[in-house]
């Protein structure tokens, strides 16, 4: 390392990674170059022009009002950085863009008078001390992100705005200066030229925000670069341009879709708290399944949250909803906290193993209240025709029947993976993944008939959902209800439990194990949970978390939304072809699926078990590992975990055909 960077202090380092292809560019030059290239291709580029308002009619953008006049347009892309959220708020209807500014501290030195600083010195990134350093005009530029950053511009961006506003809080710089001079002692011999307090725009989850806003059809977003604006500029621009042209995203953009957020993410106080943590993650190791947000938590909680917490639940958060990941039954400290993270065998392994075998051999309770739930109803059979159009499976089934189905786009890719329960001739209950809340709401509304004949009601918060899982579940439910709880698979019945009446009970579990799904009105949840745990003592009942569900579904080769299923993956590619009814009347994606069914697939989801893998000593697979066949790269794993019945690490992966 010393030979590559002679000014680097290496006495306390174990090693380093050199990236020969790394480099630096001027962000100003990047912007100027992209603008020139755009103008060469016919675009107009207007500077010193302030956007006053985006004008809409019938929930579509028709024009943009600026200080230089009004521009009529077919599409608008909000890429206004620090001003993006306020511009979205000022639209009618409002567009949610959950971004917030945070400080980015850095400084520059004057050129050295004694030593030539080579412009080609490698950029130093020290993740332990959370800093970076590079050559700058004959001196150095160094900066970093604190573990807990300082939010900026909570109310509004100041006018006039200065890009490099200098904070009065000089103590704020001391840690950075000390850390930089420790790693590159030579800097202490050079005069500091300027201290900068730059502002960077961060999102609620640390990922870019792009795509078509769910509130307005032709309003696109490309913001929230999280300090990576230069790296992402060209790629984000191309992705959004293709999205506009094709009307849909290309592969791999689901994690960045603006529709992954809800109203709560756009709350200013929420953003102010969360951005402190997001900015600090720049120099943090993110461990799979073991790194959860700690800020702005306990917002959406199940009615049995406190009971789970008392029983040792370690919670994760999705869409603001607290969900039990596993239960720490050994440590008496409450609330229980996540085990020390690792890329090897996780500290929670034994807890998840106990929960897994509880579901296979006894009876477990899994809280799935965060699942997105909708009630769909119409005066006549309109809702049946609507769902037959959206779903690739046949949903025109007898009342009381459960159907698992995908909702496909025109290419046959998944827009949703859901469970439908027919409650009446004109009434369905839909259950979707938690993270699909905004996205599938938007998708359904895009295809609703214009006559308002179908009512869609979000009932997510109205019901607590408990899976009662395992071979002893029927005995327990018989005793709890004082009735025979023999329910045919994929059907339902209503039952009295404790003092509560008419509890919807499905002969179906999300683990594909014997058991039931209870849809409990929220006000009854605590009572029924208490009765379950009291009666269940004789059956060895225990709480189980989402990690046991995750490992069990991987072992059974059950694909999940966002891991294996997305808008570019079809049912035939993931082993779901049997749930596609091509004999139905037209449905979205039918023609694409008919063609694929005829000619075959060029990629396929496959299931692996790892041989000669020591789970105690070897690094674990966690997902996103490359797959090679005979030395040729053929795809990536999508998810991975331990198969307790198989006694081996298992992975699912997307394998492409190799000719």
N, C-alpha and C positions, 0 to 999 in steps of 0.2 A: 504493500500500500504506500509506503514511503517513496518508492521509486515512481509511483504514479502521481503522488501529491506530497512534495517534500515538506510542506508546512503543516501536515497533519500529525497530531499527537496520537500515537498508537499504543502507548504504554499500557492502557487499561482495556484494550480491545482483544477479543478472541479471534476475530477475523472480519472479513468484509466481502462484499460482492461488487465487482466492477462490471459495468455495462458499457462496453466500448462504443455502442451506437447511440448512447445518450447524448443530449445536446441542449442548447438554449437558443431561443429566438426572441426577437423583440415583439411584444404583443401589439405595439402600435404598427409595426411593419406588417404583421399578420393581418390586422384589420384593413390597412391600406391596400394590401395585395388582394385580399378577397373582394374588396369593394371595386378595385380596378378590373378584376376578372369578371365580376358580375356586370359591370358597365359595358365591357367588351362584348358581352353576350346579349346586350339590349336592355339591361336593367337601368333604372334611374336611381341615383344615389344623392340624397339631399341632406346637407349638413345644416346645423344651427336651426333646426325645425322642431318645435316642441309639440308633442301630441297632447291635445286638450281632452278629447273624448272619443270613444269608439261608439258609433251610432248603429243601432240595431232596429230591425222591424221584424215582427213575428219570429223572434228568437233566432234571427240571422243577422250577421254583420252586413251593412250596406255601404258604410262610408267611415272614414276616419277624419275627424276634425282636428286641424293643426293650426299653428300660428301663421302658417303660410297659405291657409285655405283648406277646403274640404276635398278629400280624395275618395271617389267612389271605388269600391273594390269587391271582388268575389270572395277573397279570403284575406284574413289578417293573421299575422304571426306576432304574438306578444313576446319579444325578446328584449325587454327594456330593463333587465337586471334589477337594480335596487328599487326601481319604480314599478315593477311588474305587479306586485300585490295590490298597490293602491289603484293602478289602472284597471285591474280586474274588478276591484270593489266598486269603482265608479261606473261600471257598465250596467246595462239593464237588459236582462237579469244579471246579477252579480256573478262573476267568474272566480272560483276558488283557485288561488295560486299561493300555496303555503310556503313562502320564502321570507327570510329575515336576515338582516345584515349583522355581521360580527367582526370584531377587530382582527386584523392581521398585522402583527408587529414585525417591522424589519428596519434595517439601517444600512447605510452605505458609508464607506470610508473614502478618504482621499487617496490618490495614488501613492504608492510607496516611493520615498525619495532615495532609498538605498538598494532595494531588491526589485528586479523585474518580475512582475506577476504575469505568468504565461496565460494568455486568453484561452488556451486549450486545456487548462487544468480541469480535471473531472469535477462535476458538481458533487458536493458532499451532502449526504442526507444521514443524519444521526437520529435514529428513531428512539433511542433511550432518552436523549436530551431534547428531543422534539425540535430539531433545527435543521436548516439547510444553509449552504454557503457556496458561493460561486464568484468567479472573477467578475469585476465590474469597472470598466474604464480605467484600468491600471491599478485598481484597488480591489475591494471585496464588497459584495452585497450578501447580507445574511439575515435570516428571519426564521420565524417558526410559529407554531400554534400551541397555546397553553392547553393543559388537560381540561381546564374549565375556562372557556373563552368569555370575552366580554361583549354582550350584545350592543348594537348600535342602532340609532335612528328608530327607536321604538314607536314614536308617534308619526314622524314623517322625515323624509330626506331633506336636509337643510337646503335653502336657496339663498345665495348661489352655492352650488356644490363644488367642493374642492376634493380632488381625487385623493390627495395625500394629506389629510387633515392631521395635524400634530396634536396629540393628547397632552393635557396638562399633568397627567398622572405619570411623572417620570419614574416613580418606583416600579411602574409596570414593566419597564424595559430592563430592569436590573438582572432578573433571572436570565433573560435572553442574552444579554451582554456577557454575563458570567459564563454561561454554557458555551457560547461561541468562542470566547477567548480560552476556555479550557481545551476545546477540541482543536483550535488553530491558534496557538499562543502567539504567533507572529502578528496577529491582528492587534494585539495590545500595544504594539510599537507604532501603529499607524493612527493618525487622527481620524476621529469619527466626523464624517461630513454632515449627514442628516439622519435624524430619527424619524421614521415614518409610521403613521397609524392608518394603514390602509383599511378599506372596508370591502369585505367579500360577502357574497350572497349565498346563504345556505338554506337547504330544504329541511323538511320535518324528519326525513330519514337518511339524509346524506347522499341521496342519488339525484341525478338530473331529473328535471321535469319537462316532459315534451308530449306532444300529441294534441288531438282535438278535444277541446273542453266539453264536458258533458252538458253544460248549461246552454251553449250556443253552437249550432251545427258547424259553422265555417270559421270558428275562432280557434286558432292554434297557439300553442305555447312552446317556448324553447328558452327556459330560464333555470336558475338554481344550479350554477356550475360548481358550487362548493369549492372554490379555489382552484378549479381545473379548467378555466375558460379556454386558454390557449390550446391545451391538449384536445379538448372536445369540440372546438369551434367548427372545423370543417365537417367532422363526422355527424355532429348534431344537425348542422345545416342540411346536409345531404339526407339524413334520415327523415327530417320534417318535410323536406321538399318531396321526397318519394311518398310520404304519408299523404300529402295533399294531392299528388297526381294520381295515386292508386286508390285512395280512399281507405287505406288500411296500413298498419305498420308492417315493416319487414321483421324477419326473425330476430329474436333476442331482445326486443324492446319492451317486453311486458314489465320488467322491474322499473322502467322509467315513465310509464304511462301516467299522465296526470290524473286518470280515473282511479288511481290507487288510494286516493285521499277522500275524506269526508269533511263535513263542516268543522268538526272539532280540530282538525289539523290547521285550519286557517284562523283559529282563534289567536289573537295577538299575544295574550299572556302565555298560552301554550307554546307558541313559537319562540317567545323570548326565553323561556326556560330550556326548551329543547335545543336551541341553537348553541347554547353554552357547551353542550356535550358534543353536538355534531361537529363543530369546528375542531374540537380537541381530538376527534377520532382520526384526523389526518395522520397522526403519528402513533396510532394505537394498533396493536395486533387484534384483528377480529377473528375470534375462534368460532368455528361452525357449531351451531346449537348451544353455545355457551356464552355468547356475548349479547346481552339484552340492554336496551336503553334503561337508564336509571332515573332520568329526569321526566317531569310531566307525566307521572304514572298515577295509578288508582283512579282513573277517570270513569271507565265503564267496567263495572264489576257485577259478577253473578250474584244473585241473592244469597248464595251459600259461600261467598268469598271468605267471610270471617271464619266459618266452620272449616273450610279447607286450609286456611292459614294456620289455624290452631292445630291442624293435623299434620303440619309440616310441608305444606305446598310451597314449591318454588315456582314463581309465576313468570311467564313471558307475556309480551304484549303484541297484539296484532289489531290494527284499526282502532287503537285506543282501548281495546278490550283485554282485561287481565284473564289469562288462561293458565291453569295449573299444568306445568311441564312434567313434573314428577313430585313425589312426596318423600321428604327426608325423614325417615322414621327413627334415625339413630341420634341425631343431634337435638338436644332439648331446647336450644336457642330458638326463639320465635321473634319475628318472622324468620323462617329458614332462608338461607341465601345460597346462591349458585356455588357449586363446588369450584375449586381452583381450576381454571381452564387449561386445556392441553390439546395437542394434536394427536395424542396417543389415547389409550383407554381412558374414558372420562370417569371422573370421581363419582358420578351418579349411576354407574353401570349396575351395581348390585341392587339399587332401589328399583330401577326399571326392570331388571330381571325378575324381582319378586312380583311386581305389578303384572308383568307379562304372564307368568305362570298362574297368578290369581285368576286372570281372564281365561286361561286354558283349562284350569282344573277346579276352580271354585266360583266365586262371583265378585265382580268388581263394579265400581261406579265411576263413570267417566262423564265429566261435565262438558257438554258441547253447546252451551248456551250462546256462544258467540256466533254460531252459524247464521248466515243471512237467511231470513225467512220472509216469504211473500204470500199474500192471499190474493188469488186471481179469481174474479167473478164476473159474470155477465147475465143479462136478463134471459137470454136463450142460450143457444149453442155456440155463440160467437167465440167464447174463450177456448172451446175445443178446437175450432178452426185455427185460431191464433197460435195455440201451442203445437198443433200439428204442423204448422208452417215453420215454427222455430226449432222444433225437436226432430232429431233423426230417428228416434225410436217411436213406436206407436203408443200414443198416450190416450187413445180412445178406448179405455179399459173400464171394466165394471167399477161402480162406486165402491170405495174401500180398498182399492188396489194401489200398490206402490210401483212406480216405474223409475228405473235408473236410466238417464238419457243424457246425451250431449246436445248442445245447441251449436250448430255449425254455421260458418260463413260460406260465401259463394265458392271458396276454394276447398271446402270440406273441413277446414280447420276448426278447432274448438273455440267457441266464444263463451261457453259455460259448460260445466259438468254438474249436474243437479239430480235431485230426487224429487219426483212429483207424486203427490198423494191425491187421488180423486175423492173429494169429500162429498160431492153431489154431482148431478148431471151438469151443472153450470158453475162448479166451484172446485178449485184446486189449491192445494198447499204446495209451495215450492221451497226446497231447502238447498242452499248453495254454499260454497266455501266462504269463509269469513271475509277474505280479501276481495271478494267479487261484489261487494255491496254496491258501490257506485258504478262500477263497470257494467254489471248486468242490468242495473236499473236503466242506464243509458241505452244499452242494446235493445231492451224490450220496448222502450219508448220510441225508438227509431222505427219500429215495425208495427206500432199500434194502429188500428184502423182510425180514420179521421172522424168517425161518427160517435166517438166517446162511449162505445158500447161495452168496453172492457174496463173494469176497475182493478187497478193494481195497488195493493196496500202493503206497506212495509210493516211487518209485525215482529221484527227481530227482538225488540225489547219487551214484548208482551209475554214471551214464553221462555221458561227455563227448560233446557233439553238435557236429560240425563240418559246415558246409555247404561243399562243393567246387563252386564256381559258375563257369560260363563255357563258351564253345564248345570250349576246349581241355581241359576237365575229363575227358572220356572217354579221350583219349590218355594223359593223366597217370595215370588210374586203371588203364588197361590195363597200363601199364608197372609201376606200383606193385604190382599184384596178380598179374602174369604170367597174366592170364586176360582173356577178353572181357567187358567191363563194360557190354555193351549190356543195359540194363534198361528194360522198358516203363514209360512214365510211370504213376505211382501204383501201382507194385508194388515188391517188394523181393527181395533175395537176401543170402546170407551169403558173405563173401569173406575170404580170407587176405591180410593186409597186413603186410609185413615179417616179424617172427617171431610175430605175433599171428594167431590163427585165429578164424574164425567171427564176423567183424565185421558186424553188421547194417547193410546199405546200402540206402537208400531211393532210388528213382528220382523224387525230389521235392526241391525247394528252397524255402525261405521267400520267395525273391525272384521265384518263378515264372520263373526262368531255367534254361537247361539245366544239369544237374549232379546232385549226389548229397547226401544227408544221411547222415552216418556216426554211428551210435550205438556209441560205443566204451566198453567197461568202463574205469573210471577208471584202473586200474593200467596199462593199455596206452596211455593217451592221449599221454603225452610221447614214447614210442617212435614211435607212428604219426605224430604231428605232425612229428617230426624227419625221418622218412622222406618225408613229403609235401613238406616244404620242400627237402629234398636232391634228390629226384627232380624236383621241380617247377621247379628253377632253369632247366632247359632250356626250360620253357614260360612263363617270366616270372611265376611264381607270386608272390603277395604277400598279406599279411594285409589284411583289410578289416573295417571296424567297422559298428556299428549305424546310423550316420547314412546310409551309402550304402544300406543296406536300407530305411531310412525314405524317402529321396528316391525310390528306385526304385519302391516300392509306391505312393507318392502319384501318381507319373507314370502308373502302370498302373491307377489307380483301384481299389486294393485296400484296403478298410476294415480298420481294426485295432481290437482291443479297447480300450475306455476312451476312444479318440479318436472313433470313429464308431459303435461297437457298445456297447450297454448294455441294461439290463433293460427299457427303454421303447422300444427300437428293434427293428423286425421285419425279417426277411430281405427282404421285398418293398420296404421303404423304402430299402434300401442295395444293391439290385441283386443280391441273393442268392436270389431266388425260384427259380432253377433248381436250387438245392440243397435245396429243400423237396419232399418226396414225399408229396403229399396222398393218393395212392392207397394208402399204407401203412395198416395197422391203427392204432388210436388211439395218439397220442403227445401229450405235453404241449404245449399251445398249438395243437393241430390245428384245433379249431373256430374259434378266433379268426383263424387264418391262412386258413381256408376262407372266412370272411366277408370278410376284407380282400381276398383274391384275387378275390372276386365283385364287390365294390362299388368297389374301387380304393383308392389311398392318398391321404392328405391332406398328406403330407410326403414328401420324397424327397432322398436324398443326391445331390448334383450335383458335377460336376468343372469347375473353372475354369482358364483360363490368363489371366494379367494382360497386357493390352496397354499399350503406351506406358509400360512400367515399366523404369526404368534401374536395374539391379541394383547398379551401382557407386555411385550417388548417392542413390537413393530408399530410404526406410524399407521394410524387408521385411514381408511378411505372415508371421505365425507361428502363426496359429490363434486363434479366438475374436474375429475381426473381424466387424462387422455386414454383412449382405448386403441391398442394396436393389435393388428391381426397379421401374423407372419411378417412383422417388422413394418407394416404399413399403417399409418394413422387412419382410423375409420370412424371416429366419433368421440363423444365424451360421456362420462357417467352423469346421470341426472340426480341421483340420490344414493346414499349408502348408509349402512348400519349393521347391527349384529343380529343374526338369525338365531334365536335361542333354541328353537327346535332343531334347526339344521346344524347348530354348533359351529357356525362359521360366519365370517364377514360376508354380507351380501350387498350387491350393487345392482342398480338398474341403469341402463345406458342406452343412448341413441346411436345405433350403428348404421352407417351408410353402406350401401352396396359398393363393392370394389370390382371393377371389370378387369 
